[in-house]
Amino acid sequence: MTRPTTDSVWRIGILFSSTGTTSVIEKSQRNGVLLAIDEINAAGGVNGRVIEPVSYDPGSVPKEYGRLAERLIAEDQVSVIIGCYMSSARKQVLPVIERRNALFFYPTLYEGFEYSPNVIYGGATPNQNSVPLALYLMENYGKNFYFVGSDYIYPRESNRVMRNIVRQGGGAVVGERYLPIDAGADDIQVVLDEIAAKQPDVIFSTVVGEGTVKLYRAYHAAGNDARRVPIASLTTNEAEILEIGPEAAAGHITAAPYFRTIRSVENDRFLASYTRLFGSSSAVTSCCEAAYFQTHMFALALGRTNSLDTGQLRETLLGATFEAPQGVVKIDPDNNHTYLQSRIAKVNDVGEFIVERELIRPIKPDPYLVNPDLNDRNFKLMVTATSDYPQAPASPLAGRRPG
């Protein structure tokens, strides 16, 4: 379909880092947004007007996200922004968004315990990833956990939640250590020495960015067997595994709504489209997929409202569904978070995540863990994954990407 010829555009702000510690993940998120915009514009835009991205690089520095969010709104006249990976970055943007009454899409898993009427949360909350992961690990590896994380908001809060879940399941945390965002070899060696001394059954990592690559490589170099004692994570994804390398990554585990290896018609289409635009889909991540479907959901809401007014967009988005690469997702009108799939995958010998367990339907977000019950019937429905295309029922209300 030909692109619209009108000079009038819809503008959206993008705040993902292409430099700095967390850029390995944020570059894939930015690509997810740009891919969705490319598809939308190629299909005619929104009501005859193209979407124009206005993008800045915060350099993985939390305060820069807040400063640049202010710049987008005040100088660039942007009222809708998508961005941020780290919770510390989101916390810088949040007061700017609320004070300016703008709309912010956050396509990243996080620690929960937050709500803002100005934010649409597209990443997993603890009940969608921490609870099923803890159950899987205790059933398959043991109940003694060692925690290691980067030293900022998300890892500390995520570990607090995971500790409660593990204890509820009769497990114990035998050690806990936090590393600087720019952790070096000496910092990581302290962790390896503690792991050797504590002999946990499993390591739960909330280390992010380049620190993840260093940790997994060092763990392997020290002679540890990931098939016996894996590093399990909510944050380690395809982009980082690509840098770690298959030899050091094999056997490690991640829980997420999406992995690039899942089989579905929509995911095959997404990966082909991503490869066409960026050359390769090897670094596609769950956070990239969330940024992609959130951008499409924004465009669908914009098409219905024909307005960038925050209130109108929010009301249209709440309860909206979309057939994403991971499966059908839905924005929960109760809390602005998203119903997501829940999957657990292990890295194979060639460095690919292979899904081992998945829920048979999307799970309602519970950002405040009102019902943190390990016996929740949802998790009793977690089944062994198959290689066949899933036969999830299509929603008559679900939006689809153009093309």
C-alpha positions as CSV (number, residue, x, y, z in Angstrom):
1,M,0.0,0.0,0.0
2,T,1.4,3.5,-0.9
3,R,2.4,5.8,1.9
4,P,0.2,8.8,2.6
5,T,1.3,12.0,0.9
6,T,0.0,14.5,3.5
7,D,2.6,16.5,5.4
8,S,0.7,16.2,8.6
9,V,2.1,13.6,11.0
10,W,1.5,12.0,14.4
11,R,4.6,12.2,16.6
12,I,5.7,9.7,19.3
13,G,8.8,10.1,21.5
14,I,11.3,7.2,21.9
15,L,13.6,6.9,24.9
16,F,15.8,3.9,24.6
17,S,19.6,3.9,24.9
18,S,21.9,3.0,22.0
19,T,24.9,3.5,24.2
20,G,25.8,2.6,27.8
21,T,25.4,-0.5,30.0
22,T,21.8,-1.4,29.1
23,S,22.0,-0.6,25.4
24,V,22.3,-4.3,24.5
25,I,18.6,-4.7,25.4
26,E,17.3,-1.2,24.7
27,K,18.5,-1.2,21.1
28,S,16.2,-4.2,20.5
29,Q,13.4,-2.3,22.1
30,R,13.9,0.7,19.9
31,N,14.0,-1.5,16.9
32,G,10.6,-3.0,18.0
33,V,9.1,0.4,18.0
34,L,10.6,1.4,14.7
35,L,9.4,-1.9,13.1
36,A,5.9,-1.3,14.2
37,I,6.0,2.3,12.9
38,D,7.3,1.1,9.6
39,E,4.5,-1.4,9.3
40,I,1.8,1.1,10.3
41,N,3.1,3.8,7.9
42,A,3.5,1.3,5.0
43,A,-0.2,0.3,5.5
44,G,-1.3,4.0,5.1
45,G,-0.5,5.4,8.5
46,V,-3.2,6.3,11.0
47,N,-6.2,8.0,9.4
48,G,-4.0,9.1,6.5
49,R,-1.2,10.5,8.6
50,V,2.2,8.8,9.2
51,I,3.7,8.3,12.6
52,E,6.9,10.2,13.1
53,P,9.3,9.0,15.8
54,V,11.3,11.5,17.8
55,S,14.2,9.6,19.4
56,Y,16.9,10.4,21.9
57,D,19.7,8.4,23.5
58,P,19.8,8.7,27.3
59,G,23.1,6.7,27.4
60,S,21.8,4.3,30.1
61,V,22.0,7.2,32.6
62,P,18.7,7.3,34.7
63,K,18.6,11.1,35.1
64,E,18.9,11.5,31.4
65,Y,15.6,9.8,30.8
66,G,13.8,12.3,32.9
67,R,15.6,15.3,31.3
68,L,14.9,14.0,27.8
69,A,11.2,13.2,28.6
70,E,10.8,16.8,29.6
71,R,12.5,17.9,26.4
72,L,10.3,15.7,24.3
73,I,7.1,17.2,25.8
74,A,8.2,20.8,26.3
75,E,10.3,21.4,23.1
76,D,9.3,18.7,20.7
77,Q,5.6,18.9,21.5
78,V,5.3,15.2,22.0
79,S,2.5,13.9,24.3
80,V,3.1,10.1,23.9
81,I,6.4,8.5,24.8
82,I,7.6,4.9,24.8
83,G,10.8,3.9,26.5
84,C,13.0,2.8,29.5
85,Y,14.4,-0.5,30.5
86,M,15.6,0.0,34.1
87,S,13.1,0.9,36.8
88,S,15.4,3.7,38.0
89,A,15.0,5.3,34.5
90,R,11.2,4.8,34.6
91,K,11.1,6.5,38.1
92,Q,12.8,9.5,36.5
93,V,10.3,9.8,33.7
94,L,7.2,9.1,35.8
95,P,6.9,12.5,37.6
96,V,7.5,14.3,34.3
97,I,4.7,12.3,32.5
98,E,2.3,12.9,35.4
99,R,3.0,16.6,35.8
100,R,2.6,17.1,32.0
101,N,-0.4,14.7,31.7
102,A,1.3,12.8,28.9
103,L,0.9,9.1,28.1
104,F,3.9,6.7,28.7
105,F,4.2,3.2,27.4
106,Y,6.7,1.1,29.4
107,P,7.5,-2.2,27.6
108,T,9.7,-3.9,30.2
109,L,9.2,-6.4,33.0
110,Y,9.4,-4.8,36.4
111,E,9.1,-5.3,40.1
112,G,5.4,-4.3,40.3
113,F,3.9,-2.3,43.2
114,E,3.2,0.7,41.0
115,Y,0.3,2.3,39.3
116,S,0.0,5.5,37.3
117,P,-3.0,6.6,35.2
118,N,-0.4,8.0,32.7
119,V,1.4,4.7,32.2
120,I,0.5,1.7,30.1
121,Y,2.6,-1.2,31.4
122,G,3.5,-3.8,28.8
123,G,6.0,-6.0,30.6
124,A,5.6,-8.9,33.0
125,T,4.7,-8.3,36.7
126,P,6.0,-10.8,39.4
127,N,2.9,-13.0,39.3
128,Q,3.4,-13.5,35.5
129,N,7.1,-14.5,35.8
130,S,8.5,-14.8,39.3
131,V,5.9,-17.2,40.6
132,P,5.9,-19.7,37.8
133,L,9.7,-19.6,37.6
134,A,10.1,-20.3,41.4
135,L,7.7,-23.2,41.1
136,Y,9.6,-24.7,38.2
137,L,13.0,-24.3,39.8
138,M,12.0,-25.8,43.1
139,E,10.4,-28.8,41.4
140,N,13.3,-29.4,39.1
141,Y,16.5,-28.3,40.8
142,G,16.0,-27.8,44.6
143,K,15.0,-25.2,47.2
144,N,18.2,-23.5,48.1
145,F,18.6,-20.2,46.2
146,Y,21.4,-17.8,45.8
147,F,20.4,-14.2,44.7
148,V,22.7,-11.9,42.7
149,G,21.5,-8.6,41.2
150,S,22.6,-5.3,39.9
151,D,22.4,-2.6,42.6
152,Y,19.3,-0.6,41.8
153,I,15.5,-0.6,42.3
154,Y,14.4,-3.5,40.2
155,P,16.8,-6.2,41.4
156,R,16.3,-5.4,45.1
157,E,12.5,-5.3,44.8
158,S,12.4,-8.4,42.5
159,N,14.5,-10.3,45.0
160,R,12.3,-9.3,47.9
161,V,9.3,-10.7,46.0
162,M,11.1,-13.9,45.0
163,R,12.3,-14.4,48.6
164,N,8.7,-14.4,49.8
165,I,7.7,-16.8,47.0
166,V,10.6,-19.2,47.7
167,R,9.9,-19.2,51.5
168,Q,6.2,-19.9,50.8
169,G,7.3,-22.9,48.8
170,G,9.5,-24.2,51.7
171,G,12.7,-23.0,50.2
172,A,15.5,-20.7,51.5
173,V,17.8,-18.0,50.3
174,V,21.4,-19.0,51.2
175,G,23.1,-15.9,50.0
176,E,22.5,-12.5,48.4
177,R,24.8,-10.1,46.7
178,Y,24.4,-6.9,44.6
179,L,26.8,-5.7,42.0
180,P,27.5,-2.2,40.6
181,I,25.9,-1.6,37.2
182,D,29.4,-1.5,35.7
183,A,30.6,-4.6,37.7
184,G,34.1,-5.7,37.0
185,A,35.9,-9.1,37.3
186,D,36.7,-8.6,41.0
187,D,33.1,-7.9,41.8
188,I,32.0,-11.0,40.0
189,Q,34.7,-13.2,41.6
190,V,33.3,-12.4,45.0
191,V,29.9,-13.8,43.8
192,L,31.6,-16.9,42.4
193,D,33.4,-17.5,45.7
194,E,30.2,-17.2,47.7
195,I,28.4,-19.6,45.3
196,A,31.2,-22.1,45.7
197,A,31.0,-21.8,49.5
198,K,27.1,-21.8,49.8
199,Q,26.5,-24.6,47.3
200,P,23.0,-23.5,46.2
201,D,20.7,-25.6,44.1
202,V,20.0,-22.6,41.8
203,I,21.2,-19.0,41.3
204,F,18.5,-16.4,40.7
205,S,20.0,-13.4,38.8
206,T,18.7,-9.9,38.3
207,V,22.0,-8.7,37.0
208,V,21.3,-6.5,33.9
209,G,23.1,-5.3,30.8
210,E,26.8,-5.9,30.3
211,G,27.1,-7.4,33.8
212,T,25.0,-10.3,32.7
213,V,27.4,-11.2,30.0
214,K,30.4,-11.0,32.4
215,L,28.6,-13.1,35.1
216,Y,27.6,-16.0,32.8
217,R,31.0,-16.2,31.1
218,A,32.8,-16.1,34.5
219,Y,30.4,-18.7,35.9
220,H,31.3,-21.0,33.0
221,A,35.0,-20.3,33.1
222,A,35.1,-21.3,36.8
223,G,34.0,-24.8,35.8
224,N,30.4,-24.6,36.9
225,D,27.8,-26.9,35.3
226,A,24.7,-25.0,34.3
227,R,22.8,-28.2,33.7
228,R,23.2,-29.1,37.3
229,V,23.1,-25.6,39.0
230,P,21.7,-23.1,36.5
231,I,21.5,-19.4,36.6
232,A,17.8,-18.6,36.3
233,S,16.7,-15.1,35.4
234,L,13.8,-12.8,34.4
235,T,16.1,-10.4,32.7
236,T,18.5,-12.5,30.6
237,N,17.3,-12.5,27.0
238,E,18.3,-13.3,23.5
239,A,20.5,-10.2,23.0
240,E,22.6,-11.1,26.0
241,I,22.8,-14.8,25.2
242,L,24.1,-13.8,21.7
243,E,27.0,-11.9,23.4
244,I,27.6,-14.6,26.1
245,G,28.0,-17.3,23.5
246,P,26.4,-20.8,23.4
247,E,29.1,-22.6,25.3
248,A,28.7,-20.4,28.4
249,A,25.0,-19.9,28.0
250,A,23.8,-23.5,27.5
251,G,21.6,-24.8,30.4
252,H,20.6,-21.4,31.9
253,I,17.0,-20.5,32.3
254,T,14.7,-17.5,31.8
255,A,11.0,-16.9,32.4
256,A,9.3,-14.4,30.0
257,P,6.1,-13.9,28.0
258,Y,8.0,-14.2,24.7
259,F,11.0,-16.0,23.2
260,R,11.9,-15.7,19.5
261,T,11.8,-19.5,19.1
262,I,8.1,-19.9,19.8
263,R,6.1,-21.3,16.9
264,S,3.1,-19.3,15.7
265,V,2.0,-17.7,12.5
266,E,2.2,-14.2,14.1
267,N,5.7,-14.7,15.4
268,D,7.0,-16.1,12.1
269,R,5.6,-13.0,10.4
270,F,7.1,-10.7,13.1
271,L,10.6,-12.2,12.8
272,A,10.5,-12.1,9.0
273,S,9.5,-8.4,9.1
274,Y,12.2,-7.6,11.7
275,T,14.8,-9.4,9.6
276,R,13.7,-7.5,6.5
277,L,14.2,-4.2,8.2
278,F,17.3,-4.9,10.4
279,G,19.1,-7.8,8.7
280,S,18.8,-10.3,11.5
281,S,16.3,-11.3,14.2
282,S,18.9,-13.1,16.4
283,A,18.8,-10.3,19.1
284,V,15.0,-10.0,19.3
285,T,13.9,-10.0,22.9
286,S,10.7,-10.1,25.0
287,C,11.2,-6.4,25.7
288,C,11.5,-5.8,21.9
289,E,8.3,-7.7,21.3
290,A,6.5,-5.7,24.0
291,A,7.7,-2.4,22.5
292,Y,6.4,-3.7,19.1
293,F,2.9,-4.6,20.3
294,Q,2.6,-1.5,22.5
295,T,3.3,0.7,19.5
296,H,0.7,-1.1,17.4
297,M,-1.9,-0.9,20.2
298,F,-1.2,2.9,20.5
299,A,-1.8,3.2,16.7
300,L,-5.0,1.3,16.9
301,A,-6.2,3.5,19.7
302,L,-5.1,6.6,17.8
303,G,-7.1,5.4,14.8
304,R,-10.2,5.2,16.9
305,T,-9.8,8.5,18.8
306,N,-8.1,10.5,15.9
307,S,-6.6,12.5,18.8
308,L,-3.4,12.4,20.9
309,D,-5.4,13.5,24.0
310,T,-4.1,11.4,26.9
311,G,-7.6,10.9,28.4
312,Q,-9.2,9.7,25.1
313,L,-6.3,7.4,24.3
314,R,-6.2,5.9,27.8
315,E,-9.9,5.1,27.8
316,T,-9.6,3.5,24.4
317,L,-6.6,1.4,25.4
318,L,-8.1,0.1,28.6
319,G,-9.5,-3.4,27.8
320,A,-8.0,-3.4,24.3
321,T,-6.6,-6.6,22.9
322,F,-4.0,-7.3,20.3
323,E,-2.7,-10.5,18.5
324,A,0.9,-10.1,19.4
325,P,3.8,-12.4,18.4
326,Q,3.6,-14.0,21.9
327,G,-0.2,-14.6,21.6
328,V,-3.2,-12.4,22.4
329,V,-2.5,-9.7,24.9
330,K,-5.0,-7.4,26.7
331,I,-4.6,-4.2,28.7
332,D,-6.2,-4.7,32.0
333,P,-8.7,-1.9,32.7
334,D,-8.3,-2.6,36.4
335,N,-4.6,-1.5,36.6
336,N,-3.2,-0.4,33.2
337,H,-1.0,-3.5,33.1
338,T,-1.2,-6.2,30.5
339,Y,-2.5,-9.8,30.4
340,L,0.6,-11.7,29.1
341,Q,1.7,-15.2,28.3
342,S,3.9,-17.0,30.8
343,R,6.8,-19.2,29.5
344,I,9.9,-20.8,30.9
345,A,12.8,-21.6,28.5
346,K,16.3,-23.1,28.7
347,V,19.2,-22.3,26.5
348,N,20.3,-25.2,24.3
349,D,23.7,-26.1,22.9
350,V,23.5,-23.7,20.0
351,G,22.5,-20.7,22.1
352,E,18.7,-20.7,21.5
353,F,16.0,-20.5,24.2
354,I,13.8,-23.6,24.0
355,V,10.5,-23.2,25.8
356,E,10.0,-26.0,28.3
357,R,6.8,-24.9,30.1
358,E,4.0,-22.5,29.2
359,L,0.6,-21.5,30.5
360,I,-2.3,-22.4,28.3
361,R,-3.8,-18.9,28.5
362,P,-2.6,-15.3,29.2
363,I,-2.4,-14.5,32.9
364,K,-4.1,-11.4,34.5
365,P,-1.5,-9.0,35.8
366,D,-1.4,-8.6,39.6
367,P,1.2,-5.8,40.1
368,Y,0.6,-5.7,43.9
369,L,0.7,-9.4,44.4
370,V,-2.6,-9.4,46.1
371,N,-2.9,-13.2,45.4
372,P,0.7,-14.5,45.6
373,D,-0.5,-18.1,46.1
374,L,1.8,-20.8,44.8
375,N,-1.2,-23.0,44.5
376,D,-2.9,-20.6,42.1
377,R,-4.8,-22.8,39.6
378,N,-3.3,-20.8,36.8
379,F,0.1,-22.4,37.4
380,K,-1.4,-25.9,37.7
381,L,-2.3,-25.4,34.0
382,M,1.4,-24.9,33.0
383,V,2.1,-27.6,30.4
384,T,5.1,-28.9,28.6
385,A,5.7,-26.9,25.4
386,T,5.3,-28.4,22.0
387,S,6.9,-27.5,18.6
388,D,3.5,-27.2,16.9
389,Y,1.7,-23.9,16.4
390,P,-0.4,-23.2,19.4
391,Q,-4.1,-23.3,18.8
392,A,-5.1,-20.3,21.0
393,P,-8.7,-19.1,20.4
394,A,-8.8,-15.9,18.4
395,S,-10.4,-12.9,20.1
396,P,-13.1,-11.1,18.0
397,L,-11.9,-7.9,19.7
398,A,-8.2,-8.4,19.1
399,G,-6.4,-5.9,16.9
400,R,-4.0,-7.2,14.3
401,R,-0.9,-5.5,12.9
402,P,-1.4,-4.3,9.2
403,G,-0.3,-6.5,6.3
